[in-house]
Amino acid sequence: MALPKVKEARELDDPALEKAIVDTKRKLFDLRFKQATRQLETGLHEFKHERHRLAQLMTVLRERQLAATQSEPEAMATQAVVTSAVEEE
């Protein structure tokens, strides 16, 4: 099983991204629980895959948050210029 690709995470919309993060955290919890109760004998590589996937998803979420905050000041600056031009007239 290959590691998941970040391209797949970037194709998700915001609600799907949030759901994928919650699902991945739940899978990690279940894996830890199975390991603690000795129900997980094989498949330890799944920890690596799930942690990798969670990191990808959270990175994409953070990229979107940063892009949104960077676009807000630009939009506010544009609105301020338009407002000041209207006031001058």
Jmol script that loads the backbone (N, CA, C; Angstrom):
load data "model"
ATOM      1  N   MET A   1       0.844  -1.177   0.000  1.00  0.00           N
ATOM      2  CA  MET A   1       0.000   0.000   0.000  1.00  0.00           C
ATOM      3  C   MET A   1       0.893   1.244   0.000  1.00  0.00           C
ATOM      4  N   ALA A   2       0.699   2.086  -0.969  1.00  0.00           N
ATOM      5  CA  ALA A   2       1.508   3.296  -1.095  1.00  0.00           C
ATOM      6  C   ALA A   2       0.969   4.398  -0.193  1.00  0.00           C
ATOM      7  N   LEU A   3       1.847   5.321   0.128  1.00  0.00           N
ATOM      8  CA  LEU A   3       1.426   6.472   0.932  1.00  0.00           C
ATOM      9  C   LEU A   3       0.454   7.322   0.125  1.00  0.00           C
ATOM     10  N   PRO A   4      -0.523   7.941   0.789  1.00  0.00           N
ATOM     11  CA  PRO A   4      -1.475   8.802   0.077  1.00  0.00           C
ATOM     12  C   PRO A   4      -0.787  10.033  -0.488  1.00  0.00           C
ATOM     13  N   LYS A   5      -1.334  10.542  -1.572  1.00  0.00           N
ATOM     14  CA  LYS A   5      -0.758  11.700  -2.251  1.00  0.00           C
ATOM     15  C   LYS A   5      -1.446  12.975  -1.775  1.00  0.00           C
ATOM     16  N   VAL A   6      -0.683  14.050  -1.655  1.00  0.00           N
ATOM     17  CA  VAL A   6      -1.218  15.329  -1.198  1.00  0.00           C
ATOM     18  C   VAL A   6      -2.158  15.914  -2.256  1.00  0.00           C
ATOM     19  N   LYS A   7      -1.969  15.534  -3.507  1.00  0.00           N
ATOM     20  CA  LYS A   7      -2.835  16.020  -4.586  1.00  0.00           C
ATOM     21  C   LYS A   7      -4.295  15.647  -4.312  1.00  0.00           C
ATOM     22  N   GLU A   8      -4.504  14.457  -3.776  1.00  0.00           N
ATOM     23  CA  GLU A   8      -5.861  14.012  -3.446  1.00  0.00           C
ATOM     24  C   GLU A   8      -6.469  14.896  -2.365  1.00  0.00           C
ATOM     25  N   ALA A   9      -5.669  15.305  -1.397  1.00  0.00           N
ATOM     26  CA  ALA A   9      -6.157  16.155  -0.307  1.00  0.00           C
ATOM     27  C   ALA A   9      -6.494  17.551  -0.826  1.00  0.00           C
ATOM     28  N   ARG A  10      -5.716  18.054  -1.770  1.00  0.00           N
ATOM     29  CA  ARG A  10      -5.964  19.388  -2.306  1.00  0.00           C
ATOM     30  C   ARG A  10      -7.223  19.440  -3.158  1.00  0.00           C
ATOM     31  N   GLU A  11      -7.668  18.303  -3.668  1.00  0.00           N
ATOM     32  CA  GLU A  11      -8.862  18.267  -4.499  1.00  0.00           C
ATOM     33  C   GLU A  11     -10.148  18.304  -3.664  1.00  0.00           C
ATOM     34  N   LEU A  12     -10.042  18.082  -2.356  1.00  0.00           N
ATOM     35  CA  LEU A  12     -11.212  18.087  -1.481  1.00  0.00           C
ATOM     36  C   LEU A  12     -11.686  19.511  -1.222  1.00  0.00           C
ATOM     37  N   ASP A  13     -13.003  19.674  -1.079  1.00  0.00           N
ATOM     38  CA  ASP A  13     -13.515  20.984  -0.674  1.00  0.00           C
ATOM     39  C   ASP A  13     -13.412  21.083   0.849  1.00  0.00           C
ATOM     40  N   ASP A  14     -13.707  22.248   1.406  1.00  0.00           N
ATOM     41  CA  ASP A  14     -13.486  22.490   2.834  1.00  0.00           C
ATOM     42  C   ASP A  14     -14.241  21.520   3.756  1.00  0.00           C
ATOM     43  N   PRO A  15     -15.557  21.304   3.552  1.00  0.00           N
ATOM     44  CA  PRO A  15     -16.236  20.359   4.450  1.00  0.00           C
ATOM     45  C   PRO A  15     -15.689  18.933   4.339  1.00  0.00           C
ATOM     46  N   ALA A  16     -15.349  18.517   3.131  1.00  0.00           N
ATOM     47  CA  ALA A  16     -14.796  17.177   2.942  1.00  0.00           C
ATOM     48  C   ALA A  16     -13.421  17.064   3.589  1.00  0.00           C
ATOM     49  N   LEU A  17     -12.667  18.151   3.559  1.00  0.00           N
ATOM     50  CA  LEU A  17     -11.349  18.169   4.187  1.00  0.00           C
ATOM     51  C   LEU A  17     -11.480  18.035   5.704  1.00  0.00           C
ATOM     52  N   GLU A  18     -12.404  18.776   6.289  1.00  0.00           N
ATOM     53  CA  GLU A  18     -12.648  18.675   7.735  1.00  0.00           C
ATOM     54  C   GLU A  18     -13.077  17.260   8.118  1.00  0.00           C
ATOM     55  N   LYS A  19     -13.955  16.667   7.316  1.00  0.00           N
ATOM     56  CA  LYS A  19     -14.425  15.308   7.587  1.00  0.00           C
ATOM     57  C   LYS A  19     -13.288  14.299   7.464  1.00  0.00           C
ATOM     58  N   ALA A  20     -12.422  14.488   6.469  1.00  0.00           N
ATOM     59  CA  ALA A  20     -11.290  13.585   6.288  1.00  0.00           C
ATOM     60  C   ALA A  20     -10.331  13.669   7.477  1.00  0.00           C
ATOM     61  N   ILE A  21     -10.138  14.870   8.026  1.00  0.00           N
ATOM     62  CA  ILE A  21      -9.273  15.025   9.199  1.00  0.00           C
ATOM     63  C   ILE A  21      -9.863  14.281  10.390  1.00  0.00           C
ATOM     64  N   VAL A  22     -11.149  14.436  10.604  1.00  0.00           N
ATOM     65  CA  VAL A  22     -11.807  13.753  11.725  1.00  0.00           C
ATOM     66  C   VAL A  22     -11.736  12.240  11.537  1.00  0.00           C
ATOM     67  N   ASP A  23     -11.985  11.767  10.324  1.00  0.00           N
ATOM     68  CA  ASP A  23     -11.935  10.326  10.048  1.00  0.00           C
ATOM     69  C   ASP A  23     -10.538   9.759  10.274  1.00  0.00           C
ATOM     70  N   THR A  24      -9.532  10.501   9.854  1.00  0.00           N
ATOM     71  CA  THR A  24      -8.154  10.042  10.011  1.00  0.00           C
ATOM     72  C   THR A  24      -7.759   9.996  11.486  1.00  0.00           C
ATOM     73  N   LYS A  25      -8.181  10.999  12.242  1.00  0.00           N
ATOM     74  CA  LYS A  25      -7.898  10.986  13.687  1.00  0.00           C
ATOM     75  C   LYS A  25      -8.585   9.796  14.351  1.00  0.00           C
ATOM     76  N   ARG A  26      -9.795   9.492  13.903  1.00  0.00           N
ATOM     77  CA  ARG A  26     -10.527   8.351  14.457  1.00  0.00           C
ATOM     78  C   ARG A  26      -9.823   7.037  14.122  1.00  0.00           C
ATOM     79  N   LYS A  27      -9.318   6.916  12.883  1.00  0.00           N
ATOM     80  CA  LYS A  27      -8.593   5.706  12.495  1.00  0.00           C
ATOM     81  C   LYS A  27      -7.341   5.527  13.343  1.00  0.00           C
ATOM     82  N   LEU A  28      -6.630   6.618  13.593  1.00  0.00           N
ATOM     83  CA  LEU A  28      -5.445   6.541  14.444  1.00  0.00           C
ATOM     84  C   LEU A  28      -5.800   6.106  15.861  1.00  0.00           C
ATOM     85  N   PHE A  29      -6.898   6.646  16.375  1.00  0.00           N
ATOM     86  CA  PHE A  29      -7.353   6.251  17.712  1.00  0.00           C
ATOM     87  C   PHE A  29      -7.669   4.765  17.739  1.00  0.00           C
ATOM     88  N   ASP A  30      -8.393   4.297  16.730  1.00  0.00           N
ATOM     89  CA  ASP A  30      -8.752   2.880  16.676  1.00  0.00           C
ATOM     90  C   ASP A  30      -7.516   1.987  16.571  1.00  0.00           C
ATOM     91  N   LEU A  31      -6.538   2.413  15.785  1.00  0.00           N
ATOM     92  CA  LEU A  31      -5.307   1.633  15.669  1.00  0.00           C
ATOM     93  C   LEU A  31      -4.568   1.561  17.002  1.00  0.00           C
ATOM     94  N   ARG A  32      -4.487   2.705  17.697  1.00  0.00           N
ATOM     95  CA  ARG A  32      -3.824   2.708  19.007  1.00  0.00           C
ATOM     96  C   ARG A  32      -4.576   1.833  20.001  1.00  0.00           C
ATOM     97  N   PHE A  33      -5.888   1.866  19.938  1.00  0.00           N
ATOM     98  CA  PHE A  33      -6.705   1.056  20.839  1.00  0.00           C
ATOM     99  C   PHE A  33      -6.489  -0.433  20.558  1.00  0.00           C
ATOM    100  N   LYS A  34      -6.485  -0.800  19.281  1.00  0.00           N
ATOM    101  CA  LYS A  34      -6.270  -2.204  18.922  1.00  0.00           C
ATOM    102  C   LYS A  34      -4.878  -2.667  19.328  1.00  0.00           C
ATOM    103  N   GLN A  35      -3.908  -1.785  19.189  1.00  0.00           N
ATOM    104  CA  GLN A  35      -2.554  -2.160  19.583  1.00  0.00           C
ATOM    105  C   GLN A  35      -2.461  -2.334  21.101  1.00  0.00           C
ATOM    106  N   ALA A  36      -3.105  -1.480  21.848  1.00  0.00           N
ATOM    107  CA  ALA A  36      -3.066  -1.552  23.308  1.00  0.00           C
ATOM    108  C   ALA A  36      -3.762  -2.796  23.827  1.00  0.00           C
ATOM    109  N   THR A  37      -4.811  -3.221  23.141  1.00  0.00           N
ATOM    110  CA  THR A  37      -5.545  -4.406  23.575  1.00  0.00           C
ATOM    111  C   THR A  37      -5.039  -5.671  22.887  1.00  0.00           C
ATOM    112  N   ARG A  38      -3.922  -5.552  22.192  1.00  0.00           N
ATOM    113  CA  ARG A  38      -3.260  -6.665  21.503  1.00  0.00           C
ATOM    114  C   ARG A  38      -4.141  -7.339  20.455  1.00  0.00           C
ATOM    115  N   GLN A  39      -5.019  -6.573  19.854  1.00  0.00           N
ATOM    116  CA  GLN A  39      -5.836  -7.090  18.759  1.00  0.00           C
ATOM    117  C   GLN A  39      -5.153  -6.853  17.415  1.00  0.00           C
ATOM    118  N   LEU A  40      -4.123  -6.032  17.411  1.00  0.00           N
ATOM    119  CA  LEU A  40      -3.413  -5.675  16.180  1.00  0.00           C
ATOM    120  C   LEU A  40      -2.066  -6.397  16.173  1.00  0.00           C
ATOM    121  N   GLU A  41      -1.992  -7.481  15.411  1.00  0.00           N
ATOM    122  CA  GLU A  41      -0.747  -8.235  15.341  1.00  0.00           C
ATOM    123  C   GLU A  41       0.078  -7.806  14.134  1.00  0.00           C
ATOM    124  N   THR A  42      -0.605  -7.526  13.035  1.00  0.00           N
ATOM    125  CA  THR A  42       0.087  -7.080  11.829  1.00  0.00           C
ATOM    126  C   THR A  42      -0.518  -5.756  11.402  1.00  0.00           C
ATOM    127  N   GLY A  43       0.103  -5.139  10.432  1.00  0.00           N
ATOM    128  CA  GLY A  43      -0.447  -3.882   9.939  1.00  0.00           C
ATOM    129  C   GLY A  43       0.058  -2.667  10.676  1.00  0.00           C
ATOM    130  N   LEU A  44       1.236  -2.794  11.281  1.00  0.00           N
ATOM    131  CA  LEU A  44       1.782  -1.650  12.006  1.00  0.00           C
ATOM    132  C   LEU A  44       2.155  -0.508  11.067  1.00  0.00           C
ATOM    133  N   HIS A  45       2.314  -0.801   9.786  1.00  0.00           N
ATOM    134  CA  HIS A  45       2.609   0.243   8.807  1.00  0.00           C
ATOM    135  C   HIS A  45       1.433   1.208   8.653  1.00  0.00           C
ATOM    136  N   GLU A  46       0.257   0.769   9.072  1.00  0.00           N
ATOM    137  CA  GLU A  46      -0.924   1.625   8.964  1.00  0.00           C
ATOM    138  C   GLU A  46      -0.776   2.886   9.810  1.00  0.00           C
ATOM    139  N   PHE A  47      -0.047   2.808  10.923  1.00  0.00           N
ATOM    140  CA  PHE A  47       0.206   3.988  11.745  1.00  0.00           C
ATOM    141  C   PHE A  47       0.906   5.056  10.914  1.00  0.00           C
ATOM    142  N   LYS A  48       1.941   4.628  10.195  1.00  0.00           N
ATOM    143  CA  LYS A  48       2.712   5.556   9.377  1.00  0.00           C
ATOM    144  C   LYS A  48       1.830   6.185   8.303  1.00  0.00           C
ATOM    145  N   HIS A  49       1.020   5.375   7.652  1.00  0.00           N
ATOM    146  CA  HIS A  49       0.159   5.881   6.589  1.00  0.00           C
ATOM    147  C   HIS A  49      -0.864   6.884   7.117  1.00  0.00           C
ATOM    148  N   GLU A  50      -1.467   6.576   8.237  1.00  0.00           N
ATOM    149  CA  GLU A  50      -2.491   7.458   8.795  1.00  0.00           C
ATOM    150  C   GLU A  50      -1.882   8.757   9.323  1.00  0.00           C
ATOM    151  N   ARG A  51      -0.727   8.673   9.962  1.00  0.00           N
ATOM    152  CA  ARG A  51      -0.062   9.895  10.433  1.00  0.00           C
ATOM    153  C   ARG A  51       0.354  10.769   9.256  1.00  0.00           C
ATOM    154  N   HIS A  52       0.828  10.136   8.206  1.00  0.00           N
ATOM    155  CA  HIS A  52       1.223  10.858   7.002  1.00  0.00           C
ATOM    156  C   HIS A  52       0.008  11.545   6.380  1.00  0.00           C
ATOM    157  N   ARG A  53      -1.096  10.817   6.295  1.00  0.00           N
ATOM    158  CA  ARG A  53      -2.325  11.371   5.721  1.00  0.00           C
ATOM    159  C   ARG A  53      -2.832  12.544   6.563  1.00  0.00           C
ATOM    160  N   LEU A  54      -2.803  12.397   7.880  1.00  0.00           N
ATOM    161  CA  LEU A  54      -3.254  13.474   8.763  1.00  0.00           C
ATOM    162  C   LEU A  54      -2.387  14.718   8.582  1.00  0.00           C
ATOM    163  N   ALA A  55      -1.093  14.538   8.468  1.00  0.00           N
ATOM    164  CA  ALA A  55      -0.194  15.678   8.253  1.00  0.00           C
ATOM    165  C   ALA A  55      -0.505  16.370   6.926  1.00  0.00           C
ATOM    166  N   GLN A  56      -0.771  15.593   5.892  1.00  0.00           N
ATOM    167  CA  GLN A  56      -1.117  16.181   4.601  1.00  0.00           C
ATOM    168  C   GLN A  56      -2.402  16.988   4.686  1.00  0.00           C
ATOM    169  N   LEU A  57      -3.417  16.410   5.304  1.00  0.00           N
ATOM    170  CA  LEU A  57      -4.708  17.078   5.402  1.00  0.00           C
ATOM    171  C   LEU A  57      -4.604  18.372   6.204  1.00  0.00           C
ATOM    172  N   MET A  58      -3.883  18.320   7.308  1.00  0.00           N
ATOM    173  CA  MET A  58      -3.754  19.507   8.141  1.00  0.00           C
ATOM    174  C   MET A  58      -2.905  20.577   7.448  1.00  0.00           C
ATOM    175  N   THR A  59      -1.938  20.159   6.643  1.00  0.00           N
ATOM    176  CA  THR A  59      -1.140  21.113   5.875  1.00  0.00           C
ATOM    177  C   THR A  59      -2.006  21.830   4.851  1.00  0.00           C
ATOM    178  N   VAL A  60      -2.848  21.092   4.144  1.00  0.00           N
ATOM    179  CA  VAL A  60      -3.736  21.699   3.154  1.00  0.00           C
ATOM    180  C   VAL A  60      -4.705  22.656   3.837  1.00  0.00           C
ATOM    181  N   LEU A  61      -5.233  22.260   4.988  1.00  0.00           N
ATOM    182  CA  LEU A  61      -6.143  23.133   5.734  1.00  0.00           C
ATOM    183  C   LEU A  61      -5.441  24.427   6.125  1.00  0.00           C
ATOM    184  N   ARG A  62      -4.209  24.334   6.608  1.00  0.00           N
ATOM    185  CA  ARG A  62      -3.457  25.524   7.013  1.00  0.00           C
ATOM    186  C   ARG A  62      -3.131  26.408   5.814  1.00  0.00           C
ATOM    187  N   GLU A  63      -2.816  25.792   4.680  1.00  0.00           N
ATOM    188  CA  GLU A  63      -2.554  26.578   3.466  1.00  0.00           C
ATOM    189  C   GLU A  63      -3.781  27.392   3.088  1.00  0.00           C
ATOM    190  N   ARG A  64      -4.942  26.784   3.200  1.00  0.00           N
ATOM    191  CA  ARG A  64      -6.184  27.485   2.861  1.00  0.00           C
ATOM    192  C   ARG A  64      -6.472  28.604   3.844  1.00  0.00           C
ATOM    193  N   GLN A  65      -6.188  28.366   5.135  1.00  0.00           N
ATOM    194  CA  GLN A  65      -6.398  29.410   6.137  1.00  0.00           C
ATOM    195  C   GLN A  65      -5.484  30.603   5.865  1.00  0.00           C
ATOM    196  N   LEU A  66      -4.234  30.332   5.545  1.00  0.00           N
ATOM    197  CA  LEU A  66      -3.290  31.413   5.255  1.00  0.00           C
ATOM    198  C   LEU A  66      -3.680  32.167   3.994  1.00  0.00           C
ATOM    199  N   ALA A  67      -4.143  31.449   2.985  1.00  0.00           N
ATOM    200  CA  ALA A  67      -4.566  32.100   1.749  1.00  0.00           C
ATOM    201  C   ALA A  67      -5.769  32.999   2.002  1.00  0.00           C
ATOM    202  N   ALA A  68      -6.670  32.568   2.869  1.00  0.00           N
ATOM    203  CA  ALA A  68      -7.853  33.363   3.183  1.00  0.00           C
ATOM    204  C   ALA A  68      -7.471  34.629   3.956  1.00  0.00           C
ATOM    205  N   THR A  69      -6.539  34.522   4.887  1.00  0.00           N
ATOM    206  CA  THR A  69      -6.149  35.701   5.660  1.00  0.00           C
ATOM    207  C   THR A  69      -5.332  36.670   4.821  1.00  0.00           C
ATOM    208  N   GLN A  70      -4.588  36.165   3.854  1.00  0.00           N
ATOM    209  CA  GLN A  70      -3.817  37.045   2.980  1.00  0.00           C
ATOM    210  C   GLN A  70      -4.720  37.769   1.996  1.00  0.00           C
ATOM    211  N   SER A  71      -5.790  37.138   1.579  1.00  0.00           N
ATOM    212  CA  SER A  71      -6.691  37.781   0.623  1.00  0.00           C
ATOM    213  C   SER A  71      -7.591  38.806   1.311  1.00  0.00           C
ATOM    214  N   GLU A  72      -7.855  38.653   2.610  1.00  0.00           N
ATOM    215  CA  GLU A  72      -8.700  39.612   3.335  1.00  0.00           C
ATOM    216  C   GLU A  72      -8.082  41.009   3.386  1.00  0.00           C
ATOM    217  N   PRO A  73      -6.809  41.167   3.755  1.00  0.00           N
ATOM    218  CA  PRO A  73      -6.237  42.525   3.762  1.00  0.00           C
ATOM    219  C   PRO A  73      -6.218  43.147   2.369  1.00  0.00           C
ATOM    220  N   GLU A  74      -5.990  42.357   1.350  1.00  0.00           N
ATOM    221  CA  GLU A  74      -6.003  42.879  -0.009  1.00  0.00           C
ATOM    222  C   GLU A  74      -7.394  43.374  -0.372  1.00  0.00           C
ATOM    223  N   ALA A  75      -8.406  42.628   0.015  1.00  0.00           N
ATOM    224  CA  ALA A  75      -9.779  43.038  -0.264  1.00  0.00           C
ATOM    225  C   ALA A  75     -10.129  44.299   0.525  1.00  0.00           C
ATOM    226  N   MET A  76      -9.658  44.376   1.761  1.00  0.00           N
ATOM    227  CA  MET A  76      -9.929  45.562   2.583  1.00  0.00           C
ATOM    228  C   MET A  76      -9.216  46.780   2.004  1.00  0.00           C
ATOM    229  N   ALA A  77      -7.992  46.604   1.510  1.00  0.00           N
ATOM    230  CA  ALA A  77      -7.246  47.709   0.917  1.00  0.00           C
ATOM    231  C   ALA A  77      -7.933  48.204  -0.344  1.00  0.00           C
ATOM    232  N   THR A  78      -8.422  47.291  -1.151  1.00  0.00           N
ATOM    233  CA  THR A  78      -9.136  47.664  -2.369  1.00  0.00           C
ATOM    234  C   THR A  78     -10.410  48.423  -2.023  1.00  0.00           C
ATOM    235  N   GLN A  79     -11.121  47.958  -1.012  1.00  0.00           N
ATOM    236  CA  GLN A  79     -12.357  48.623  -0.589  1.00  0.00           C
ATOM    237  C   GLN A  79     -12.046  50.014  -0.042  1.00  0.00           C
ATOM    238  N   ALA A  80     -10.956  50.180   0.676  1.00  0.00           N
ATOM    239  CA  ALA A  80     -10.576  51.477   1.227  1.00  0.00           C
ATOM    240  C   ALA A  80     -10.262  52.461   0.108  1.00  0.00           C
ATOM    241  N   VAL A  81      -9.606  52.021  -0.938  1.00  0.00           N
ATOM    242  CA  VAL A  81      -9.275  52.874  -2.069  1.00  0.00           C
ATOM    243  C   VAL A  81     -10.542  53.305  -2.776  1.00  0.00           C
ATOM    244  N   VAL A  82     -11.472  52.379  -2.975  1.00  0.00           N
ATOM    245  CA  VAL A  82     -12.747  52.703  -3.627  1.00  0.00           C
ATOM    246  C   VAL A  82     -13.542  53.663  -2.762  1.00  0.00           C
ATOM    247  N   THR A  83     -13.563  53.441  -1.452  1.00  0.00           N
ATOM    248  CA  THR A  83     -14.303  54.311  -0.544  1.00  0.00           C
ATOM    249  C   THR A  83     -13.729  55.727  -0.545  1.00  0.00           C
ATOM    250  N   SER A  84     -12.404  55.845  -0.515  1.00  0.00           N
ATOM    251  CA  SER A  84     -11.786  57.165  -0.494  1.00  0.00           C
ATOM    252  C   SER A  84     -11.997  57.888  -1.833  1.00  0.00           C
ATOM    253  N   ALA A  85     -12.038  57.140  -2.934  1.00  0.00           N
ATOM    254  CA  ALA A  85     -12.301  57.750  -4.248  1.00  0.00           C
ATOM    255  C   ALA A  85     -13.718  58.262  -4.313  1.00  0.00           C
ATOM    256  N   VAL A  86     -14.663  57.558  -3.733  1.00  0.00           N
ATOM    257  CA  VAL A  86     -16.063  57.982  -3.735  1.00  0.00           C
ATOM    258  C   VAL A  86     -16.232  59.203  -2.856  1.00  0.00           C
ATOM    259  N   GLU A  87     -15.543  59.264  -1.721  1.00  0.00           N
ATOM    260  CA  GLU A  87     -15.648  60.405  -0.812  1.00  0.00           C
ATOM    261  C   GLU A  87     -15.098  61.682  -1.445  1.00  0.00           C
ATOM    262  N   GLU A  88     -14.063  61.542  -2.272  1.00  0.00           N
ATOM    263  CA  GLU A  88     -13.466  62.705  -2.918  1.00  0.00           C
ATOM    264  C   GLU A  88     -14.389  63.333  -3.951  1.00  0.00           C
ATOM    265  N   GLU A  89     -15.243  62.544  -4.552  1.00  0.00           N
ATOM    266  CA  GLU A  89     -16.125  63.044  -5.605  1.00  0.00           C
ATOM    267  C   GLU A  89     -17.250  63.826  -5.064  1.00  0.00           C
TER     268      GLU A  89
END
end "model"
wireframe off; spacefill off
backbone 0.3
color backbone group
